[in-house]
Structures are given as structure tokens and as C-alpha cells.
Amino acid sequence: MSLPHGGKLVDRCRLTDSVEINRSNVLYVDRDRAEDIENIAHGVFSPLEGFLCYNDLENVMENMRLEDDTPWTIPILLDVDREKLLDFKGSDRIFLVNKENGLVAEMEIEEIYQVEKKKVAQKIYGTIDTSHPGVANLYGMNDMFIGGKITLLKEGRKEFEKYTLWPRETRVLFKEKGWRDIVAFQTRNPPHIGHEYVQKTALTFVDGLFINPLVGRKKKGDFKDEVILSAYNALIKNYYPRDRAVLAVICTSMKYAGPREAIHHAIMRKNFGCTHFIVGRDHAGVGNFYGPYDAHDIFS
């Protein structure tokens, strides 16, 4: 099993039944940010302990590394409206709340900063074209950003609870199964015969297969999550060798950042305990923004 990225699995969970919120210090977050919060808290984004401050963002853009030189390719950012910042004046702690699923987290404000979105888009996505869904989503964010550590106080309700496993749980599961070498497969689509072939081929030289579909915001035209899970359940039940495959979802939005996102996908699965990762053709790509094997090349 792999060591967590950065050497330590982050745990920023301090779950409690009674959360007393100072209403004047609440920032309501959308689904994407709520998913980021849980992924930080549960170690999926290890070694991140919160949303990026400016120096980390700058290093990610320029060097694909955090300020401490740990490889990292996708910025995890928390945006905020300028007027809302006035409510936080003099406070270094705020509450992050998602009204839709009930998530509550506390955040230590370390830095408030502004960035040039076109620069971020060019560095991360390789384009400033708004027809790219990742660029369009970035441009839709507020102009100001907050960096700092988060602490999860209350879990959000989940649509696919029975398919949810966190890195601490998968590491126990893989150990119980006696798996030392585990290959991860990232997907946002139902399996086709090429996927079946590469997954079953991988099983010839590893102990287990971790099928980890992405559940979250995707672009228009992508498959529904229920269809993807149903298809993989059929494969595990009828096709793959018994007890050699595990299916669990990962809740995060697609960025469509091509090669950079391929690295990000691999880092997340490393945190789950996987030792190998399958890189697809035009992995995390969209349209014609990236070459078919750019995601393969970046790993070298």
C-alpha cells in the first residue's frame, strides 16, 4: 500500500452533534466547495489542510508544486464576495456552511487575496477560452479568495452514502483483503470494452482493483452517476475475478484540466492507498484542448 501524499494522512474532522454558529461570521458555500471541505478534512487531498494561500497557488501555477515543494497540480480555492468580507472584519475564524446538505466547518483565515483569473486559467488549463468548462467555472467565481486551514464539524448528507469510503477506511479494507499492490481506475463514464480490457489486464500484476467513479459536477452531456454505478456493479458481480475489485465513489467536481488533472487524480488515489493508477487516453480532457497522450507524458 502507498504512503499518503506528503507522508501523512490529513485528519481535519472534529465532528460534533451540537454546533454553535456565530451567524455574523458565516460564509455559505456551494456544492463544489462543500465537497472540497470534506475531501480536505478526510485526507483525500492530503497534504492540504485547507484552502490554498497565495504562495501555494503561485507555486502550483508555475511549478506544479506547493510552496514546500510537494507535487500538486490543481488549485483548491475558496472564493468570497468583496462585500461579504466586510462582515468578517477583525475576525480570523469563520464558519463555512452548505445549506443544501447541512455541512458545517470552521476555517482559520490566514490570508485574503486577489488573483488574475486569466493567468490562473492559462497556467492550469492552458487556455483562457470560456468554451472550456473549467475556465468558465473559474471565471464564474468571486474576485477575492480566502486561504487557511479548515475543521469539519458536521458531515454533509450524501446521495450515494453506501458507496462512500474515505482513505482511512479503504486503507483498512485493503489491509484486511491482504492487498499490497492496488491499481486505481478513475472514471466519469460507464465502462466500455477498452476500460474492461485495461482493468482486467492490470489485475494480472496487482492484488486488487479500486474502481473510483467521480460523482459531482460534470459538464452537460456526461453520463448520470446512477448509470455509471449500475454498470460497474454488473461488471464486479458478473465479470471480474471474485474479491479482486472494490467500488467506491469520490465526490469532487471535474475540472477538465487534462494532464494536470491526471496527476491530481493519481494523488487522490495514492491517498486512498493505491500503488498504481491507470491513465486514460485524453485523461480529464475536453474538446480539442489537449492531445490524446498529454496526460501520459506529464507523468514522466
Phi and psi in degrees as a GROMACS rama.xvg file:
@    title "Ramachandran Plot"
@    xaxis  label "Phi"
@    yaxis  label "Psi"
@TYPE xy
-79.9471  152.942  SER-2
-73.1847  151.669  LEU-3
-60.2459  153.608  PRO-4
-64.6529  127.84  HIS-5
87.0284  -4.50393  GLY-6
95.532  -10.9587  GLY-7
-145.558  133.671  LYS-8
-80.9364  118.622  LEU-9
-70.1837  140.39  VAL-10
-134.632  103.662  ASP-11
-115.244  35.5846  ARG-12
-100.806  124.934  CYS-13
-133.679  64.7573  ARG-14
-68.6083  139.014  LEU-15
-144.148  150.436  THR-16
-78.4249  -27.9785  ASP-17
-118.727  113.606  SER-18
-113.824  117.299  VAL-19
-96.2163  115.458  GLU-20
-105.588  132.22  ILE-21
-81.5076  104.17  ASN-22
-59.3722  -25.9743  ARG-23
-74.1942  -14.7085  SER-24
-115.182  36.9672  ASN-25
-104.627  132.658  VAL-26
-115.822  116.611  LEU-27
-80.9642  128.553  TYR-28
-113.407  153.265  VAL-29
-83.6901  -177.542  ASP-30
-61.3484  -42.0716  ARG-31
-59.7116  -46.6446  ASP-32
-69.9242  -35.1255  ARG-33
-62.6791  -39.9983  ALA-34
-65.225  -40.4591  GLU-35
-59.2377  -43.6325  ASP-36
-58.9224  -46.8018  ILE-37
-67.851  -36.9821  GLU-38
-68.0636  -34.9597  ASN-39
-66.3877  -49.9081  ILE-40
-61.9364  -37.1185  ALA-41
-93.2584  3.94024  HIS-42
88.4381  3.35047  GLY-43
-62.5813  -34.3105  VAL-44
-98.883  19.5309  PHE-45
-50.5488  136.367  SER-46
-94.56  13.1201  PRO-47
-64.8981  137.129  LEU-48
-112.359  -0.197432  GLU-49
-175.251  -166.756  GLY-50
-79.0025  147.778  PHE-51
-65.3875  138.628  LEU-52
-86.0569  173.574  CYS-53
-62.826  -43.5677  TYR-54
-62.3638  -38.9793  ASN-55
-65.0709  -43.856  ASP-56
-59.7066  -45.4169  LEU-57
-60.3328  -42.4776  GLU-58
-68.5817  -37.4666  ASN-59
-62.9203  -42.565  VAL-60
-65.1771  -46.4396  MET-61
-85.7671  -36.6129  GLU-62
-123.165  -2.19802  ASN-63
57.2258  36.2891  MET-64
-144.724  153.974  ARG-65
-73.3401  172.204  LEU-66
-59.9286  -30.6017  GLU-67
-84.913  9.55508  ASP-68
82.6128  6.26805  ASP-69
-72.3211  128.186  THR-70
-55.7085  131.005  PRO-71
-161.1  134.243  TRP-72
-120.159  -20.5147  THR-73
-118.303  123.82  ILE-74
-72.8357  133.347  PRO-75
-105.291  106.514  ILE-76
-121.629  147.868  LEU-77
-118.317  115.139  LEU-78
-96.7255  157.933  ASP-79
-149.482  145.561  VAL-80
-72.4139  140.887  ASP-81
-55.8609  -43.7013  ARG-82
-64.8176  -34.4545  GLU-83
-64.7669  -29.9514  LYS-84
-61.0507  -28.4252  LEU-85
-62.2688  -30.6817  LEU-86
-68.794  -24.8623  ASP-87
-93.9222  4.99292  PHE-88
-55.7026  127.311  LYS-89
82.298  -2.11911  GLY-90
-109.33  137.112  SER-91
-108.045  5.48578  ASP-92
-133.418  135.181  ARG-93
-134.436  164.539  ILE-94
-105.182  136.147  PHE-95
-106.105  124.018  LEU-96
-130.965  133.13  VAL-97
-109.883  109.977  ASN-98
-66.6203  -27.9306  LYS-99
-67.2215  -44.5394  GLU-100
-114.619  -0.0245257  ASN-101
86.7325  5.46352  GLY-102
-63.8488  140.245  LEU-103
-135.949  131.976  VAL-104
-139.558  157.687  ALA-105
-107.896  146.724  GLU-106
-133.417  135.057  MET-107
-90.4327  117.342  GLU-108
-77.1432  112.379  ILE-109
-98.3485  -29.9973  GLU-110
-160.206  141.797  GLU-111
-120.052  128.243  ILE-112
-149.153  168.088  TYR-113
-122.455  146.225  GLN-114
-131.411  159.446  VAL-115
-86.0439  108.64  GLU-116
-62.181  -34.5063  LYS-117
-63.6678  -36.0676  LYS-118
-66.4853  -44.8501  LYS-119
-60.4532  -46.1149  VAL-120
-59.2643  -46.9101  ALA-121
-63.4186  -42.1203  GLN-122
-72.1848  -42.5075  LYS-123
-84.3294  -42.0421  ILE-124
-103.712  -12.8484  TYR-125
75.4187  14.8346  GLY-126
-161.331  157.143  THR-127
-114.041  13.0169  ILE-128
-72.4473  121.488  ASP-129
-73.5643  -6.2978  THR-130
-74.1451  -13.4661  SER-131
-78.5033  121.474  HIS-132
-61.583  -31.5577  PRO-133
-68.091  -41.186  GLY-134
-64.8448  -45.0591  VAL-135
-60.3474  -40.125  ALA-136
-66.678  -40.9699  ASN-137
-61.2473  -45.7296  LEU-138
-65.2405  -23.1164  TYR-139
-81.1388  -6.87855  GLY-140
-79.3864  162.304  MET-141
-66.2622  168.581  ASN-142
-82.7689  -20.5404  ASP-143
-108.172  149.876  MET-144
-131.664  147.72  PHE-145
-116.104  130.987  ILE-146
-112.01  146.123  GLY-147
155.408  165.279  GLY-148
-72.0628  148.269  LYS-149
-117.675  156.642  ILE-150
-132.958  121.191  THR-151
-80.0643  123.342  LEU-152
-103.852  -31.5656  LEU-153
-143.978  125.351  LYS-154
-66.245  149.269  GLU-155
-84.5215  149.687  GLY-156
-66.6026  144.122  ARG-157
-121.037  140.041  LYS-158
-72.0679  -34.0741  GLU-159
-120.467  59.1138  PHE-160
-56.7075  -42.9288  GLU-161
-70.5622  -14.6056  LYS-162
-101.316  5.43498  TYR-163
-93.3999  121.194  THR-164
-131.381  135.534  LEU-165
-96.55  163.667  TRP-166
-52.5355  -38.6177  PRO-167
-63.6381  -34.1735  ARG-168
-75.1119  -42.8611  GLU-169
-66.2438  -34.1399  THR-170
-65.2115  -39.2287  ARG-171
-66.2763  -43.7271  VAL-172
-62.1049  -47.315  LEU-173
-62.2029  -37.9418  PHE-174
-65.8879  -43.3045  LYS-175
-62.5265  -34.3538  GLU-176
-78.9361  -10.4044  LYS-177
76.9867  19.9417  GLY-178
-82.3792  124.708  TRP-179
-102.253  -39.7732  ARG-180
-110.053  119.655  ASP-181
-127.572  128.4  ILE-182
-102.136  134.193  VAL-183
-101.823  142.907  ALA-184
-124.545  116.186  PHE-185
-89.1057  137.557  GLN-186
-153.346  150.989  THR-187
-123.589  12.7068  ARG-188
-133.247  159.893  ASN-189
-65.9805  156.903  PRO-190
-71.6742  141.909  PRO-191
-115.715  -179.744  HIS-192
-63.3924  -30.4644  ILE-193
-65.393  -39.3072  GLY-194
-64.5234  -44.908  HIS-195
-57.5426  -43.5344  GLU-196
-64.3667  -48.3126  TYR-197
-69.8682  -34.2672  VAL-198
-69.263  -44.201  GLN-199
-70.2566  -32.8489  LYS-200
-64.2556  -43.3022  THR-201
-59.7765  -33.1448  ALA-202
-68.0711  -11.1787  LEU-203
-77.434  -16.184  THR-204
-129.376  7.94923  PHE-205
-128.029  170.624  VAL-206
-83.4477  -32.2531  ASP-207
-153.089  159.187  GLY-208
-114.392  125.532  LEU-209
-106.547  102.361  PHE-210
-88.7681  119.011  ILE-211
-131.083  74.0466  ASN-212
-63.9977  144.945  PRO-213
-86.6495  122.355  LEU-214
-113.161  117.428  VAL-215
165.13  -165.188  GLY-216
-66.7072  126.943  ARG-217
-130.451  177.542  LYS-218
-83.4027  160.321  LYS-219
-58.1007  132.807  LYS-220
102.692  -16.3376  GLY-221
-70.8919  159.584  ASP-222
-71.0806  153.329  PHE-223
-72.4897  147.967  LYS-224
-60.6115  -38.9267  ASP-225
-61.4848  -36.3258  GLU-226
-67.3994  -43.6073  VAL-227
-61.9862  -47.224  ILE-228
-66.2196  -39.6405  LEU-229
-63.1043  -42.0068  SER-230
-64.8627  -43.2466  ALA-231
-70.9077  -32.5481  TYR-232
-61.0523  -39.0804  ASN-233
-64.3458  -40.523  ALA-234
-64.5189  -45.2477  LEU-235
-64.9947  -38.0192  ILE-236
-73.8877  -36.6125  LYS-237
-116.019  -10.7601  ASN-238
-127.237  -47.9501  TYR-239
-76.5233  153.425  TYR-240
-55.7267  140.116  PRO-241
-59.9016  136.752  ARG-242
63.0005  24.1263  ASP-243
-113.626  0.643546  ARG-244
-136.885  140.481  ALA-245
-124.123  136.687  VAL-246
-114.922  124.457  LEU-247
-150.041  149.302  ALA-248
-91.1951  158.434  VAL-249
-123.546  125.329  ILE-250
-96.8521  102.075  CYS-251
-161.596  155.468  THR-252
-81.1018  147.731  SER-253
-73.2348  136.879  MET-254
-100.66  -20.9739  LYS-255
57.9318  40.6036  TYR-256
-95.099  14.838  ALA-257
57.4662  -126.311  GLY-258
-55.5016  -43.2727  PRO-259
-62.0014  -38.9879  ARG-260
-72.9448  -28.8751  GLU-261
-59.8903  -43.3847  ALA-262
-62.2165  -44.8019  ILE-263
-59.724  -43.513  HIS-264
-61.8277  -38.792  HIS-265
-68.4706  -40.9732  ALA-266
-61.3785  -43.2788  ILE-267
-60.1815  -42.6677  MET-268
-71.9699  -29.4799  ARG-269
-59.1891  -40.8395  LYS-270
-66.9895  -29.4286  ASN-271
-72.0012  -13.8156  PHE-272
113.865  -0.515947  GLY-273
-73.3656  146.42  CYS-274
-102.753  -18.9173  THR-275
-133.884  157.987  HIS-276
-144.038  133.137  PHE-277
-88.9129  123.161  ILE-278
-102.805  121.397  VAL-279
-82.9722  170.218  GLY-280
-70.7732  131.287  ARG-281
49.8919  46.7884  ASP-282
-56.8067  126.01  HIS-283
60.4167  21.3936  ALA-284
-87.3016  173.205  GLY-285
-154.115  139.807  VAL-286
55.3159  -136.439  GLY-287
-114.37  29.4737  ASN-288
-75.1595  -23.6693  PHE-289
-133.038  153.608  TYR-290
-73.87  157.743  GLY-291
-61.1305  -25.478  PRO-292
-121.034  18.7158  TYR-293
-60.2815  -38.4548  ASP-294
-68.7522  -27.5962  ALA-295
-71.137  -44.7946  HIS-296
-63.8739  -35.6743  ASP-297
-65.1551  -27.2752  ILE-298
-67.8873  -24.923  PHE-299
